[in-house]
């Protein structure tokens, strides 16, 4: 856990958000202590990503804080929806 906190302590992608041109999906869980949603950073910063979308997954018995990122059963449906929207309609 110390490594997690130390590695994210000074990470700041915000200076280059406007340079992102690809569609971007950012997902976080409400019980994430490394990137706590209470700070409201994602809501503000994602507005700067032209094709960005932010999803906040509510805390549940399925989420595991920052470890939720390794549980595709929790966030997989959001990714599937996002990918479907990127795909051109079949002819």
PDB file of N, CA, C and O in Angstrom:
ATOM      1  N   UNK A   1       0.817  -1.189   0.000  1.00  0.00           N
ATOM      2  CA  UNK A   1       0.000   0.000   0.000  1.00  0.00           C
ATOM      3  C   UNK A   1       0.866   1.259   0.000  1.00  0.00           C
ATOM      4  O   UNK A   1       0.511   2.260  -0.623  1.00  0.00           O
ATOM      5  N   UNK A   2       1.980   1.208   0.686  1.00  0.00           N
ATOM      6  CA  UNK A   2       2.851   2.380   0.707  1.00  0.00           C
ATOM      7  C   UNK A   2       3.327   2.725  -0.704  1.00  0.00           C
ATOM      8  O   UNK A   2       3.400   3.898  -1.072  1.00  0.00           O
ATOM      9  N   UNK A   3       3.649   1.700  -1.488  1.00  0.00           N
ATOM     10  CA  UNK A   3       4.071   1.936  -2.866  1.00  0.00           C
ATOM     11  C   UNK A   3       2.955   2.626  -3.658  1.00  0.00           C
ATOM     12  O   UNK A   3       3.213   3.569  -4.406  1.00  0.00           O
ATOM     13  N   UNK A   4       1.706   2.150  -3.490  1.00  0.00           N
ATOM     14  CA  UNK A   4       0.580   2.748  -4.208  1.00  0.00           C
ATOM     15  C   UNK A   4       0.486   4.248  -3.928  1.00  0.00           C
ATOM     16  O   UNK A   4       0.399   5.069  -4.841  1.00  0.00           O
ATOM     17  N   UNK A   5       0.507   4.572  -2.659  1.00  0.00           N
ATOM     18  CA  UNK A   5       0.368   5.978  -2.276  1.00  0.00           C
ATOM     19  C   UNK A   5       1.551   6.803  -2.770  1.00  0.00           C
ATOM     20  O   UNK A   5       1.368   7.905  -3.287  1.00  0.00           O
ATOM     21  N   UNK A   6       2.734   6.286  -2.616  1.00  0.00           N
ATOM     22  CA  UNK A   6       3.924   7.021  -3.037  1.00  0.00           C
ATOM     23  C   UNK A   6       3.937   7.215  -4.560  1.00  0.00           C
ATOM     24  O   UNK A   6       4.297   8.288  -5.044  1.00  0.00           O
ATOM     25  N   UNK A   7       3.550   6.191  -5.303  1.00  0.00           N
ATOM     26  CA  UNK A   7       3.566   6.263  -6.764  1.00  0.00           C
ATOM     27  C   UNK A   7       2.547   7.272  -7.294  1.00  0.00           C
ATOM     28  O   UNK A   7       2.758   7.857  -8.357  1.00  0.00           O
ATOM     29  N   UNK A   8       1.472   7.478  -6.586  1.00  0.00           N
ATOM     30  CA  UNK A   8       0.435   8.381  -7.079  1.00  0.00           C
ATOM     31  C   UNK A   8       0.509   9.770  -6.445  1.00  0.00           C
ATOM     32  O   UNK A   8      -0.256  10.661  -6.812  1.00  0.00           O
ATOM     33  N   UNK A   9       1.408   9.950  -5.519  1.00  0.00           N
ATOM     34  CA  UNK A   9       1.479  11.206  -4.764  1.00  0.00           C
ATOM     35  C   UNK A   9       1.676  12.427  -5.654  1.00  0.00           C
ATOM     36  O   UNK A   9       0.988  13.431  -5.468  1.00  0.00           O
ATOM     37  N   UNK A  10       2.583  12.370  -6.601  1.00  0.00           N
ATOM     38  CA  UNK A  10       2.855  13.544  -7.430  1.00  0.00           C
ATOM     39  C   UNK A  10       2.473  13.343  -8.904  1.00  0.00           C
ATOM     40  O   UNK A  10       2.903  14.108  -9.767  1.00  0.00           O
ATOM     41  N   UNK A  11       1.675  12.326  -9.184  1.00  0.00           N
ATOM     42  CA  UNK A  11       1.221  12.085 -10.558  1.00  0.00           C
ATOM     43  C   UNK A  11       0.165  13.118 -10.918  1.00  0.00           C
ATOM     44  O   UNK A  11      -0.821  13.279 -10.198  1.00  0.00           O
ATOM     45  N   UNK A  12       0.364  13.810 -12.018  1.00  0.00           N
ATOM     46  CA  UNK A  12      -0.572  14.850 -12.441  1.00  0.00           C
ATOM     47  C   UNK A  12      -0.653  14.900 -13.965  1.00  0.00           C
ATOM     48  O   UNK A  12       0.189  15.531 -14.605  1.00  0.00           O
ATOM     49  N   UNK A  13      -1.648  14.249 -14.552  1.00  0.00           N
ATOM     50  CA  UNK A  13      -1.776  14.271 -16.009  1.00  0.00           C
ATOM     51  C   UNK A  13      -2.454  15.534 -16.531  1.00  0.00           C
ATOM     52  O   UNK A  13      -2.564  15.709 -17.745  1.00  0.00           O
ATOM     53  N   UNK A  14      -2.906  16.411 -15.651  1.00  0.00           N
ATOM     54  CA  UNK A  14      -3.749  17.527 -16.068  1.00  0.00           C
ATOM     55  C   UNK A  14      -3.136  18.502 -17.069  1.00  0.00           C
ATOM     56  O   UNK A  14      -3.891  19.076 -17.854  1.00  0.00           O
ATOM     57  N   UNK A  15      -1.816  18.733 -17.101  1.00  0.00           N
ATOM     58  CA  UNK A  15      -1.296  19.706 -18.074  1.00  0.00           C
ATOM     59  C   UNK A  15      -1.541  19.328 -19.541  1.00  0.00           C
ATOM     60  O   UNK A  15      -1.488  20.195 -20.413  1.00  0.00           O
ATOM     61  N   UNK A  16      -1.804  18.074 -19.821  1.00  0.00           N
ATOM     62  CA  UNK A  16      -1.921  17.635 -21.215  1.00  0.00           C
ATOM     63  C   UNK A  16      -3.291  17.068 -21.585  1.00  0.00           C
ATOM     64  O   UNK A  16      -3.420  16.415 -22.621  1.00  0.00           O
ATOM     65  N   UNK A  17      -4.282  17.293 -20.789  1.00  0.00           N
ATOM     66  CA  UNK A  17      -5.590  16.693 -21.060  1.00  0.00           C
ATOM     67  C   UNK A  17      -6.190  17.150 -22.383  1.00  0.00           C
ATOM     68  O   UNK A  17      -6.833  16.360 -23.074  1.00  0.00           O
ATOM     69  N   UNK A  18      -5.992  18.392 -22.736  1.00  0.00           N
ATOM     70  CA  UNK A  18      -6.542  18.892 -24.001  1.00  0.00           C
ATOM     71  C   UNK A  18      -5.895  18.242 -25.215  1.00  0.00           C
ATOM     72  O   UNK A  18      -6.457  18.300 -26.308  1.00  0.00           O
ATOM     73  N   UNK A  19      -4.754  17.637 -25.058  1.00  0.00           N
ATOM     74  CA  UNK A  19      -4.064  16.980 -26.171  1.00  0.00           C
ATOM     75  C   UNK A  19      -4.647  15.606 -26.506  1.00  0.00           C
ATOM     76  O   UNK A  19      -4.344  15.043 -27.557  1.00  0.00           O
ATOM     77  N   UNK A  20      -5.466  15.078 -25.631  1.00  0.00           N
ATOM     78  CA  UNK A  20      -6.056  13.753 -25.860  1.00  0.00           C
ATOM     79  C   UNK A  20      -7.126  13.888 -26.935  1.00  0.00           C
ATOM     80  O   UNK A  20      -8.086  14.642 -26.778  1.00  0.00           O
ATOM     81  N   UNK A  21      -6.951  13.152 -28.030  1.00  0.00           N
ATOM     82  CA  UNK A  21      -7.918  13.219 -29.128  1.00  0.00           C
ATOM     83  C   UNK A  21      -8.747  11.948 -29.247  1.00  0.00           C
ATOM     84  O   UNK A  21      -9.814  11.961 -29.861  1.00  0.00           O
ATOM     85  N   UNK A  22      -8.278  10.870 -28.678  1.00  0.00           N
ATOM     86  CA  UNK A  22      -9.016   9.604 -28.721  1.00  0.00           C
ATOM     87  C   UNK A  22     -10.154   9.635 -27.712  1.00  0.00           C
ATOM     88  O   UNK A  22     -10.112  10.377 -26.731  1.00  0.00           O
ATOM     89  N   UNK A  23     -11.158   8.830 -27.965  1.00  0.00           N
ATOM     90  CA  UNK A  23     -12.225   8.665 -26.978  1.00  0.00           C
ATOM     91  C   UNK A  23     -11.611   8.042 -25.729  1.00  0.00           C
ATOM     92  O   UNK A  23     -10.796   7.124 -25.818  1.00  0.00           O
ATOM     93  N   UNK A  24     -12.008   8.548 -24.570  1.00  0.00           N
ATOM     94  CA  UNK A  24     -11.402   8.098 -23.329  1.00  0.00           C
ATOM     95  C   UNK A  24     -12.485   7.805 -22.303  1.00  0.00           C
ATOM     96  O   UNK A  24     -13.389   8.614 -22.093  1.00  0.00           O
ATOM     97  N   UNK A  25     -12.390   6.655 -21.674  1.00  0.00           N
ATOM     98  CA  UNK A  25     -13.299   6.264 -20.604  1.00  0.00           C
ATOM     99  C   UNK A  25     -12.497   6.157 -19.321  1.00  0.00           C
ATOM    100  O   UNK A  25     -11.539   5.387 -19.245  1.00  0.00           O
ATOM    101  N   UNK A  26     -12.882   6.922 -18.319  1.00  0.00           N
ATOM    102  CA  UNK A  26     -12.244   6.859 -17.004  1.00  0.00           C
ATOM    103  C   UNK A  26     -13.267   6.305 -16.022  1.00  0.00           C
ATOM    104  O   UNK A  26     -14.383   6.813 -15.910  1.00  0.00           O
ATOM    105  N   UNK A  27     -12.864   5.249 -15.310  1.00  0.00           N
ATOM    106  CA  UNK A  27     -13.762   4.600 -14.352  1.00  0.00           C
ATOM    107  C   UNK A  27     -13.090   4.600 -12.986  1.00  0.00           C
ATOM    108  O   UNK A  27     -11.904   4.294 -12.866  1.00  0.00           O
ATOM    109  N   UNK A  28     -13.846   4.940 -11.976  1.00  0.00           N
ATOM    110  CA  UNK A  28     -13.352   4.889 -10.606  1.00  0.00           C
ATOM    111  C   UNK A  28     -14.457   4.311  -9.731  1.00  0.00           C
ATOM    112  O   UNK A  28     -15.635   4.351 -10.089  1.00  0.00           O
ATOM    113  N   UNK A  29     -14.070   3.783  -8.599  1.00  0.00           N
ATOM    114  CA  UNK A  29     -15.068   3.303  -7.644  1.00  0.00           C
ATOM    115  C   UNK A  29     -15.120   4.273  -6.467  1.00  0.00           C
ATOM    116  O   UNK A  29     -14.107   4.869  -6.098  1.00  0.00           O
ATOM    117  N   UNK A  30     -16.280   4.422  -5.895  1.00  0.00           N
ATOM    118  CA  UNK A  30     -16.503   5.400  -4.834  1.00  0.00           C
ATOM    119  C   UNK A  30     -15.694   5.107  -3.571  1.00  0.00           C
ATOM    120  O   UNK A  30     -15.521   5.988  -2.729  1.00  0.00           O
ATOM    121  N   UNK A  31     -15.202   3.889  -3.437  1.00  0.00           N
ATOM    122  CA  UNK A  31     -14.417   3.555  -2.243  1.00  0.00           C
ATOM    123  C   UNK A  31     -12.910   3.558  -2.507  1.00  0.00           C
ATOM    124  O   UNK A  31     -12.147   2.995  -1.721  1.00  0.00           O
ATOM    125  N   UNK A  32     -12.478   4.179  -3.593  1.00  0.00           N
ATOM    126  CA  UNK A  32     -11.055   4.258  -3.933  1.00  0.00           C
ATOM    127  C   UNK A  32     -10.373   5.294  -3.033  1.00  0.00           C
ATOM    128  O   UNK A  32     -10.718   6.475  -3.072  1.00  0.00           O
ATOM    129  N   UNK A  33      -9.413   4.853  -2.231  1.00  0.00           N
ATOM    130  CA  UNK A  33      -8.712   5.776  -1.335  1.00  0.00           C
ATOM    131  C   UNK A  33      -7.471   6.375  -1.990  1.00  0.00           C
ATOM    132  O   UNK A  33      -6.939   7.367  -1.493  1.00  0.00           O
ATOM    133  N   UNK A  34      -7.001   5.800  -3.085  1.00  0.00           N
ATOM    134  CA  UNK A  34      -5.852   6.359  -3.798  1.00  0.00           C
ATOM    135  C   UNK A  34      -6.312   7.548  -4.648  1.00  0.00           C
ATOM    136  O   UNK A  34      -5.631   8.572  -4.712  1.00  0.00           O
ATOM    137  N   UNK A  35      -7.460   7.407  -5.292  1.00  0.00           N
ATOM    138  CA  UNK A  35      -8.065   8.475  -6.096  1.00  0.00           C
ATOM    139  C   UNK A  35      -9.468   8.757  -5.547  1.00  0.00           C
ATOM    140  O   UNK A  35     -10.462   8.417  -6.190  1.00  0.00           O
ATOM    141  N   UNK A  36      -9.557   9.370  -4.376  1.00  0.00           N
ATOM    142  CA  UNK A  36     -10.860   9.538  -3.728  1.00  0.00           C
ATOM    143  C   UNK A  36     -11.799  10.464  -4.506  1.00  0.00           C
ATOM    144  O   UNK A  36     -11.439  11.599  -4.815  1.00  0.00           O
ATOM    145  N   UNK A  37     -12.994   9.980  -4.817  1.00  0.00           N
ATOM    146  CA  UNK A  37     -13.936  10.799  -5.579  1.00  0.00           C
ATOM    147  C   UNK A  37     -14.411  12.029  -4.806  1.00  0.00           C
ATOM    148  O   UNK A  37     -14.935  12.965  -5.411  1.00  0.00           O
ATOM    149  N   UNK A  38     -14.244  12.045  -3.520  1.00  0.00           N
ATOM    150  CA  UNK A  38     -14.674  13.194  -2.716  1.00  0.00           C
ATOM    151  C   UNK A  38     -13.938  14.484  -3.110  1.00  0.00           C
ATOM    152  O   UNK A  38     -14.421  15.586  -2.849  1.00  0.00           O
ATOM    153  N   UNK A  39     -12.777  14.336  -3.733  1.00  0.00           N
ATOM    154  CA  UNK A  39     -12.024  15.515  -4.165  1.00  0.00           C
ATOM    155  C   UNK A  39     -12.671  16.205  -5.371  1.00  0.00           C
ATOM    156  O   UNK A  39     -12.423  17.385  -5.617  1.00  0.00           O
ATOM    157  N   UNK A  40     -13.492  15.476  -6.116  1.00  0.00           N
ATOM    158  CA  UNK A  40     -14.172  16.051  -7.269  1.00  0.00           C
ATOM    159  C   UNK A  40     -13.268  16.360  -8.448  1.00  0.00           C
ATOM    160  O   UNK A  40     -13.660  17.100  -9.350  1.00  0.00           O
ATOM    161  N   UNK A  41     -12.067  15.806  -8.455  1.00  0.00           N
ATOM    162  CA  UNK A  41     -11.117  16.106  -9.523  1.00  0.00           C
ATOM    163  C   UNK A  41     -11.562  15.562 -10.872  1.00  0.00           C
ATOM    164  O   UNK A  41     -11.460  16.257 -11.883  1.00  0.00           O
ATOM    165  N   UNK A  42     -12.047  14.347 -10.898  1.00  0.00           N
ATOM    166  CA  UNK A  42     -12.395  13.734 -12.182  1.00  0.00           C
ATOM    167  C   UNK A  42     -13.515  14.497 -12.882  1.00  0.00           C
ATOM    168  O   UNK A  42     -13.469  14.689 -14.097  1.00  0.00           O
ATOM    169  N   UNK A  43     -14.506  14.926 -12.136  1.00  0.00           N
ATOM    170  CA  UNK A  43     -15.607  15.663 -12.749  1.00  0.00           C
ATOM    171  C   UNK A  43     -15.097  16.939 -13.419  1.00  0.00           C
ATOM    172  O   UNK A  43     -15.547  17.283 -14.512  1.00  0.00           O
ATOM    173  N   UNK A  44     -14.177  17.634 -12.787  1.00  0.00           N
ATOM    174  CA  UNK A  44     -13.625  18.867 -13.354  1.00  0.00           C
ATOM    175  C   UNK A  44     -12.661  18.582 -14.502  1.00  0.00           C
ATOM    176  O   UNK A  44     -12.734  19.219 -15.553  1.00  0.00           O
ATOM    177  N   UNK A  45     -11.759  17.624 -14.299  1.00  0.00           N
ATOM    178  CA  UNK A  45     -10.713  17.375 -15.290  1.00  0.00           C
ATOM    179  C   UNK A  45     -11.241  16.718 -16.558  1.00  0.00           C
ATOM    180  O   UNK A  45     -10.758  17.014 -17.651  1.00  0.00           O
ATOM    181  N   UNK A  46     -12.206  15.845 -16.434  1.00  0.00           N
ATOM    182  CA  UNK A  46     -12.714  15.154 -17.620  1.00  0.00           C
ATOM    183  C   UNK A  46     -13.430  16.102 -18.575  1.00  0.00           C
ATOM    184  O   UNK A  46     -13.587  15.782 -19.753  1.00  0.00           O
ATOM    185  N   UNK A  47     -13.862  17.245 -18.095  1.00  0.00           N
ATOM    186  CA  UNK A  47     -14.460  18.241 -18.988  1.00  0.00           C
ATOM    187  C   UNK A  47     -13.454  18.757 -20.003  1.00  0.00           C
ATOM    188  O   UNK A  47     -13.835  19.270 -21.055  1.00  0.00           O
ATOM    189  N   UNK A  48     -12.195  18.625 -19.698  1.00  0.00           N
ATOM    190  CA  UNK A  48     -11.129  19.099 -20.590  1.00  0.00           C
ATOM    191  C   UNK A  48     -10.741  18.066 -21.649  1.00  0.00           C
ATOM    192  O   UNK A  48     -10.006  18.385 -22.583  1.00  0.00           O
ATOM    193  N   UNK A  49     -11.225  16.845 -21.510  1.00  0.00           N
ATOM    194  CA  UNK A  49     -10.941  15.784 -22.481  1.00  0.00           C
ATOM    195  C   UNK A  49     -12.082  15.793 -23.499  1.00  0.00           C
ATOM    196  O   UNK A  49     -13.231  15.501 -23.165  1.00  0.00           O
ATOM    197  N   UNK A  50     -11.749  16.130 -24.730  1.00  0.00           N
ATOM    198  CA  UNK A  50     -12.768  16.356 -25.754  1.00  0.00           C
ATOM    199  C   UNK A  50     -13.768  15.206 -25.883  1.00  0.00           C
ATOM    200  O   UNK A  50     -14.975  15.440 -25.942  1.00  0.00           O
ATOM    201  N   UNK A  51     -13.287  13.997 -25.925  1.00  0.00           N
ATOM    202  CA  UNK A  51     -14.164  12.830 -26.081  1.00  0.00           C
ATOM    203  C   UNK A  51     -14.098  11.953 -24.832  1.00  0.00           C
ATOM    204  O   UNK A  51     -14.034  10.727 -24.926  1.00  0.00           O
ATOM    205  N   UNK A  52     -14.114  12.588 -23.673  1.00  0.00           N
ATOM    206  CA  UNK A  52     -13.960  11.854 -22.415  1.00  0.00           C
ATOM    207  C   UNK A  52     -15.276  11.587 -21.725  1.00  0.00           C
ATOM    208  O   UNK A  52     -16.230  12.358 -21.832  1.00  0.00           O
ATOM    209  N   UNK A  53     -15.303  10.495 -21.026  1.00  0.00           N
ATOM    210  CA  UNK A  53     -16.458  10.117 -20.207  1.00  0.00           C
ATOM    211  C   UNK A  53     -15.945   9.577 -18.877  1.00  0.00           C
ATOM    212  O   UNK A  53     -14.954   8.848 -18.828  1.00  0.00           O
ATOM    213  N   UNK A  54     -16.625   9.940 -17.815  1.00  0.00           N
ATOM    214  CA  UNK A  54     -16.248   9.503 -16.475  1.00  0.00           C
ATOM    215  C   UNK A  54     -17.396   8.726 -15.853  1.00  0.00           C
ATOM    216  O   UNK A  54     -18.548   9.158 -15.887  1.00  0.00           O
ATOM    217  N   UNK A  55     -17.064   7.572 -15.284  1.00  0.00           N
ATOM    218  CA  UNK A  55     -18.044   6.751 -14.596  1.00  0.00           C
ATOM    219  C   UNK A  55     -17.555   6.544 -13.165  1.00  0.00           C
ATOM    220  O   UNK A  55     -16.414   6.138 -12.941  1.00  0.00           O
ATOM    221  N   UNK A  56     -18.421   6.825 -12.207  1.00  0.00           N
ATOM    222  CA  UNK A  56     -18.120   6.550 -10.802  1.00  0.00           C
ATOM    223  C   UNK A  56     -19.008   5.406 -10.356  1.00  0.00           C
ATOM    224  O   UNK A  56     -20.230   5.541 -10.309  1.00  0.00           O
ATOM    225  N   UNK A  57     -18.396   4.288 -10.032  1.00  0.00           N
ATOM    226  CA  UNK A  57     -19.123   3.102  -9.596  1.00  0.00           C
ATOM    227  C   UNK A  57     -19.391   3.229  -8.096  1.00  0.00           C
ATOM    228  O   UNK A  57     -18.456   3.431  -7.321  1.00  0.00           O
ATOM    229  N   UNK A  58     -20.641   3.114  -7.679  1.00  0.00           N
ATOM    230  CA  UNK A  58     -20.951   3.210  -6.249  1.00  0.00           C
ATOM    231  C   UNK A  58     -20.287   2.077  -5.454  1.00  0.00           C
ATOM    232  O   UNK A  58     -20.088   0.975  -5.965  1.00  0.00           O
ATOM    233  N   UNK A  59     -19.960   2.369  -4.224  1.00  0.00           N
ATOM    234  CA  UNK A  59     -19.414   1.348  -3.326  1.00  0.00           C
ATOM    235  C   UNK A  59     -20.449   0.245  -3.143  1.00  0.00           C
ATOM    236  O   UNK A  59     -21.637   0.510  -2.958  1.00  0.00           O
ATOM    237  N   UNK A  60     -19.984  -0.975  -3.197  1.00  0.00           N
ATOM    238  CA  UNK A  60     -20.874  -2.118  -2.972  1.00  0.00           C
ATOM    239  C   UNK A  60     -20.056  -3.271  -2.413  1.00  0.00           C
ATOM    240  O   UNK A  60     -18.856  -3.133  -2.174  1.00  0.00           O
ATOM    241  N   UNK A  61     -20.700  -4.392  -2.210  1.00  0.00           N
ATOM    242  CA  UNK A  61     -19.981  -5.580  -1.740  1.00  0.00           C
ATOM    243  C   UNK A  61     -19.081  -6.154  -2.834  1.00  0.00           C
ATOM    244  O   UNK A  61     -18.284  -7.055  -2.572  1.00  0.00           O
ATOM    245  N   UNK A  62     -19.205  -5.635  -4.064  1.00  0.00           N
ATOM    246  CA  UNK A  62     -18.366  -6.098  -5.183  1.00  0.00           C
ATOM    247  C   UNK A  62     -17.127  -5.234  -5.396  1.00  0.00           C
ATOM    248  O   UNK A  62     -16.149  -5.701  -5.978  1.00  0.00           O
ATOM    249  N   UNK A  63     -17.149  -3.975  -4.934  1.00  0.00           N
ATOM    250  CA  UNK A  63     -15.999  -3.093  -5.136  1.00  0.00           C
ATOM    251  C   UNK A  63     -14.943  -3.373  -4.075  1.00  0.00           C
ATOM    252  O   UNK A  63     -15.241  -3.874  -2.991  1.00  0.00           O
ATOM    253  N   UNK A  64     -13.702  -3.038  -4.416  1.00  0.00           N
ATOM    254  CA  UNK A  64     -12.565  -3.283  -3.518  1.00  0.00           C
ATOM    255  C   UNK A  64     -11.633  -2.072  -3.489  1.00  0.00           C
ATOM    256  O   UNK A  64     -10.415  -2.220  -3.578  1.00  0.00           O
ATOM    257  N   UNK A  65     -12.207  -0.877  -3.366  1.00  0.00           N
ATOM    258  CA  UNK A  65     -11.381   0.315  -3.329  1.00  0.00           C
ATOM    259  C   UNK A  65     -10.578   0.454  -4.611  1.00  0.00           C
ATOM    260  O   UNK A  65     -11.093   0.220  -5.704  1.00  0.00           O
ATOM    261  N   UNK A  66      -9.318   0.835  -4.474  1.00  0.00           N
ATOM    262  CA  UNK A  66      -8.459   1.009  -5.642  1.00  0.00           C
ATOM    263  C   UNK A  66      -8.286  -0.314  -6.399  1.00  0.00           C
ATOM    264  O   UNK A  66      -8.019  -0.308  -7.601  1.00  0.00           O
ATOM    265  N   UNK A  67      -8.433  -1.430  -5.712  1.00  0.00           N
ATOM    266  CA  UNK A  67      -8.301  -2.745  -6.338  1.00  0.00           C
ATOM    267  C   UNK A  67      -9.443  -3.100  -7.270  1.00  0.00           C
ATOM    268  O   UNK A  67      -9.373  -4.108  -7.974  1.00  0.00           O
ATOM    269  N   UNK A  68     -10.493  -2.293  -7.287  1.00  0.00           N
ATOM    270  CA  UNK A  68     -11.617  -2.563  -8.183  1.00  0.00           C
ATOM    271  C   UNK A  68     -11.181  -2.547  -9.643  1.00  0.00           C
ATOM    272  O   UNK A  68     -11.829  -3.160 -10.492  1.00  0.00           O
ATOM    273  N   UNK A  69     -10.089  -1.851  -9.938  1.00  0.00           N
ATOM    274  CA  UNK A  69      -9.613  -1.798 -11.325  1.00  0.00           C
ATOM    275  C   UNK A  69      -9.276  -3.182 -11.869  1.00  0.00           C
ATOM    276  O   UNK A  69      -9.249  -3.375 -13.084  1.00  0.00           O
ATOM    277  N   UNK A  70      -9.024  -4.128 -11.006  1.00  0.00           N
ATOM    278  CA  UNK A  70      -8.685  -5.484 -11.465  1.00  0.00           C
ATOM    279  C   UNK A  70      -9.891  -6.423 -11.417  1.00  0.00           C
ATOM    280  O   UNK A  70      -9.720  -7.641 -11.466  1.00  0.00           O
ATOM    281  N   UNK A  71     -11.085  -5.889 -11.325  1.00  0.00           N
ATOM    282  CA  UNK A  71     -12.307  -6.701 -11.271  1.00  0.00           C
ATOM    283  C   UNK A  71     -13.237  -6.346 -12.431  1.00  0.00           C
ATOM    284  O   UNK A  71     -14.185  -5.582 -12.255  1.00  0.00           O
ATOM    285  N   UNK A  72     -12.970  -6.894 -13.606  1.00  0.00           N
ATOM    286  CA  UNK A  72     -13.783  -6.528 -14.773  1.00  0.00           C
ATOM    287  C   UNK A  72     -15.258  -6.871 -14.626  1.00  0.00           C
ATOM    288  O   UNK A  72     -16.087  -6.318 -15.349  1.00  0.00           O
ATOM    289  N   UNK A  73     -15.603  -7.754 -13.723  1.00  0.00           N
ATOM    290  CA  UNK A  73     -17.031  -8.035 -13.531  1.00  0.00           C
ATOM    291  C   UNK A  73     -17.755  -6.824 -12.949  1.00  0.00           C
ATOM    292  O   UNK A  73     -18.975  -6.713 -13.068  1.00  0.00           O
ATOM    293  N   UNK A  74     -17.010  -5.918 -12.322  1.00  0.00           N
ATOM    294  CA  UNK A  74     -17.612  -4.717 -11.739  1.00  0.00           C
ATOM    295  C   UNK A  74     -17.755  -3.619 -12.800  1.00  0.00           C
ATOM    296  O   UNK A  74     -18.795  -2.964 -12.865  1.00  0.00           O
ATOM    297  N   UNK A  75     -16.736  -3.410 -13.624  1.00  0.00           N
ATOM    298  CA  UNK A  75     -16.742  -2.297 -14.573  1.00  0.00           C
ATOM    299  C   UNK A  75     -16.877  -2.712 -16.032  1.00  0.00           C
ATOM    300  O   UNK A  75     -16.957  -1.853 -16.910  1.00  0.00           O
ATOM    301  N   UNK A  76     -16.903  -4.001 -16.304  1.00  0.00           N
ATOM    302  CA  UNK A  76     -16.921  -4.491 -17.688  1.00  0.00           C
ATOM    303  C   UNK A  76     -18.105  -4.017 -18.503  1.00  0.00           C
ATOM    304  O   UNK A  76     -17.957  -3.764 -19.698  1.00  0.00           O
ATOM    305  N   UNK A  77     -19.264  -3.890 -17.905  1.00  0.00           N
ATOM    306  CA  UNK A  77     -20.440  -3.462 -18.671  1.00  0.00           C
ATOM    307  C   UNK A  77     -20.296  -2.009 -19.136  1.00  0.00           C
ATOM    308  O   UNK A  77     -20.770  -1.657 -20.216  1.00  0.00           O
ATOM    309  N   UNK A  78     -19.644  -1.165 -18.330  1.00  0.00           N
ATOM    310  CA  UNK A  78     -19.397   0.223 -18.736  1.00  0.00           C
ATOM    311  C   UNK A  78     -18.443   0.256 -19.939  1.00  0.00           C
ATOM    312  O   UNK A  78     -18.635   1.035 -20.872  1.00  0.00           O
ATOM    313  N   UNK A  79     -17.428  -0.590 -19.901  1.00  0.00           N
ATOM    314  CA  UNK A  79     -16.486  -0.666 -21.012  1.00  0.00           C
ATOM    315  C   UNK A  79     -17.182  -1.187 -22.267  1.00  0.00           C
ATOM    316  O   UNK A  79     -16.970  -0.660 -23.360  1.00  0.00           O
ATOM    317  N   UNK A  80     -17.998  -2.204 -22.116  1.00  0.00           N
ATOM    318  CA  UNK A  80     -18.714  -2.767 -23.268  1.00  0.00           C
ATOM    319  C   UNK A  80     -19.608  -1.715 -23.917  1.00  0.00           C
ATOM    320  O   UNK A  80     -19.636  -1.601 -25.142  1.00  0.00           O
ATOM    321  N   UNK A  81     -20.335  -0.950 -23.115  1.00  0.00           N
ATOM    322  CA  UNK A  81     -21.190   0.115 -23.648  1.00  0.00           C
ATOM    323  C   UNK A  81     -20.356   1.154 -24.395  1.00  0.00           C
ATOM    324  O   UNK A  81     -20.727   1.593 -25.484  1.00  0.00           O
ATOM    325  N   UNK A  82     -19.239   1.541 -23.807  1.00  0.00           N
ATOM    326  CA  UNK A  82     -18.344   2.527 -24.398  1.00  0.00           C
ATOM    327  C   UNK A  82     -17.825   2.029 -25.754  1.00  0.00           C
ATOM    328  O   UNK A  82     -17.828   2.777 -26.731  1.00  0.00           O
ATOM    329  N   UNK A  83     -17.388   0.792 -25.812  1.00  0.00           N
ATOM    330  CA  UNK A  83     -16.873   0.221 -27.060  1.00  0.00           C
ATOM    331  C   UNK A  83     -17.943   0.097 -28.119  1.00  0.00           C
ATOM    332  O   UNK A  83     -17.677   0.322 -29.300  1.00  0.00           O
ATOM    333  N   UNK A  84     -19.159  -0.261 -27.711  1.00  0.00           N
ATOM    334  CA  UNK A  84     -20.274  -0.350 -28.667  1.00  0.00           C
ATOM    335  C   UNK A  84     -20.544   1.009 -29.308  1.00  0.00           C
ATOM    336  O   UNK A  84     -20.823   1.098 -30.504  1.00  0.00           O
ATOM    337  N   UNK A  85     -20.457   2.061 -28.504  1.00  0.00           N
ATOM    338  CA  UNK A  85     -20.709   3.400 -29.027  1.00  0.00           C
ATOM    339  C   UNK A  85     -19.600   3.847 -29.996  1.00  0.00           C
ATOM    340  O   UNK A  85     -19.838   4.688 -30.863  1.00  0.00           O
ATOM    341  N   UNK A  86     -18.412   3.294 -29.850  1.00  0.00           N
ATOM    342  CA  UNK A  86     -17.311   3.636 -30.755  1.00  0.00           C
ATOM    343  C   UNK A  86     -17.410   2.929 -32.089  1.00  0.00           C
ATOM    344  O   UNK A  86     -16.915   3.428 -33.099  1.00  0.00           O
ATOM    345  N   UNK A  87     -18.041   1.784 -32.101  1.00  0.00           N
ATOM    346  CA  UNK A  87     -18.114   0.982 -33.302  1.00  0.00           C
ATOM    347  C   UNK A  87     -19.133   1.573 -34.287  1.00  0.00           C
ATOM    348  O   UNK A  87     -20.212   2.006 -33.883  1.00  0.00           O
ATOM    349  N   UNK A  88     -18.787   1.589 -35.571  1.00  0.00           N
ATOM    350  CA  UNK A  88     -19.772   2.062 -36.552  1.00  0.00           C
ATOM    351  C   UNK A  88     -20.926   1.073 -36.616  1.00  0.00           C
ATOM    352  O   UNK A  88     -20.730  -0.119 -36.376  1.00  0.00           O
ATOM    353  N   UNK A  89     -22.119   1.546 -36.936  1.00  0.00           N
ATOM    354  CA  UNK A  89     -23.267   0.627 -37.046  1.00  0.00           C
ATOM    355  C   UNK A  89     -23.024  -0.418 -38.124  1.00  0.00           C
ATOM    356  O   UNK A  89     -22.470  -0.117 -39.181  1.00  0.00           O
ATOM    357  N   UNK A  90     -23.437  -1.630 -37.852  1.00  0.00           N
ATOM    358  CA  UNK A  90     -23.261  -2.696 -38.868  1.00  0.00           C
ATOM    359  C   UNK A  90     -24.253  -2.462 -40.003  1.00  0.00           C
ATOM    360  O   UNK A  90     -25.363  -1.968 -39.806  1.00  0.00           O
ATOM    361  N   UNK A  91     -23.804  -2.839 -41.203  1.00  0.00           N
ATOM    362  CA  UNK A  91     -24.648  -2.616 -42.384  1.00  0.00           C
ATOM    363  C   UNK A  91     -25.190  -3.898 -42.895  1.00  0.00           C
ATOM    364  O   UNK A  91     -25.923  -3.908 -43.884  1.00  0.00           O
TER     365      UNK A  91
END
